[in-house]
């Protein structure tokens, strides 16, 4: 029962928020909205770059652990491979979403230039500015999600590095103790 109520409240909140964003956006000029769209594109490009760098580091490790899991019939090896691939998939999802956000933010100005050539569309200019503002609002929420996801993925990857360093230190100390 609580789940249905929570979903209903979320739906109503989303509808009211959407209506408010469209209504508010009707009075915001395209020039101001285009600036916001450019900022979204820039942030998404940065997220794409950072995530791409992490992907370049994580991919070989995920591939190697997957190949090792295929060869070794060991639950620990399988779990490590699963973890490495989950980290990899997290970065890939972030990159894909960033690409979609960049694509949308690149296409909107082109669509706007084509649309202003159509007289029917210019009659509904205010409504279209409202829809554009709503789109910018949604893209901003997606950007915030991507920033948070990138933070969590980076934190997880760094935690893995720290764990490997700790394991190496322990092995080194054991090896050093055995020699003495």
N, C-alpha and C positions, 0 to 999 in steps of 0.2 A: 504494500500500500504506500509506504513512504517513498519507494522508488518511483512509482507513478506520479505521486505528488511532486517530487523533485523534478522529474522530467517535464511535467506540466508547467511548473514555475519557471524552469529554464526556457521552455518554449515561449511562454508569455513575455519573459524578460528579453529574449532575443527579438521577438516581434516588435515590442515597444522600443527597444534600442535601435532596431532597423528603421522604424518609422521616424524616430527622433533624428537619426543620422541623415536620412534622406531630407527631412524637413529643414534641418539646420544647413545642410549642404546646398539647398536651393538658393541661399543668399550669399554663398561664397563664390567669388569669381573663379573662372577656369584658371587664370594666371596663378592665383594663390594655391589652387589645388594641384596645378602642374608642378609647383615647387615641392609640395609634399610628396608627390609621385616620384620626383627625381631623388628625393631623400630616401624613399623606400627602395628605389632601384640601387642607390649607392650602398645602403646597408646590406641589401641582399647580395650584392656583388662581393662585399667584404666577407659576409658569412660563407658564400660560395668558395672564396679563396682560402679562408682559414680551414674550412671543412675539407677542401680538396687537398690541402697540405697534410692534414691528419690522415686522410684516406690513403695518400701515397705512403705514409708510414705504417698504417694498420693493415693494408691489403696484403703485403707479402707475409706478414705474421699470420693472418687469418688463413691464407692459402696453405702455408707450411703446416699449421696445426691441423687443418682439414686433411691434408695428405697423410700426416702422421696418424690421425685418428682412423683413417682407412686401413693403415697397415697394422696398427696396434689394437689388440682386443683388450682395451683397458678403459674402465669407466672414467678414471681421472683424466686421461688423455682426451676422451670424448667430451667430457664436460668443459675442458679448456678450449677445445675446438669450437664447441657450441658458444661459449662465452666470447671468443675472439670473433666469431661470425656475427653474433648479436651486436657487438660493438661496430663492426664493419657495416652491417645493415643500417644501424642508427645513423652513421655518417652518410651513407648512400641516400637514405630517405631525406636527410637534411639538404643534401645537394639537389635532389630532384625537386623538392619544394622550393628551394631558392631559384632554380631554373624557371619554374612555373611563375613565381612572383616577378622575376626579371622579365619574362616574356609578356606577362600581362601589363607591366608598367611600360614596356616598349611599344606594345600594340595600341594602348589607349590614345596617345597623341595622334597616331596615324588614323585611327577610327574617328577621332574628333575632327580632324581636317577633312575627311571625306564627308562626315555627317553635316558639317556646316554648309556644304554645297547643296544639300537637299532642303528645299523650303519647308517641307512638312516637319522636319526635325527641328528647324529653328523656332517653330511655334512652341515646342515643348522644351526649350532650352533650359528653363529653370528646373524642370523635373529631371532632365538628364544630368544637370550639375548635382542635383541631390543624389541621384543614383551613383554618380562618380564619387561623391564624397563618401557614400556608404561603402563603395568598393575600396576606397582608400582606407577607410576605417577597418574593414575586414583584412586588408593586406597588412595593416599595422599590427593587428592582433596576431596574424600569422608570423610577422617579423619578430614580435616579442616571444612567441612560442619557439621560433628557430634560434633566437639568441639564448633562451633558457636551455633548449635541447643541446645546443653546441657547448654551452657551459657544462652541462651534465656529462656529455660524451667526453669532453676534454678531461674533466675531473676523473672519470672512470678510466680513461686511457693512462692518465698520470698515476693513478692508484696502481694500475697494473705494472707500470715501470718501477714504482717504489717497491712493490711486492717482489719483483724479480731482483732488484738490487739487494733487498733484505735477504732473499734466498741465497744469492751469490755470496753475500757477506758471511752468512751462516756456514755455507759450505767451505768458504775460504778459512774461516776460524777453525772448523773441524779438521780440515786438512792440515792446518798449521799446528794444531794440538796433537795430531797423530804423529807428526814428525819429531815432536819433542818428547 
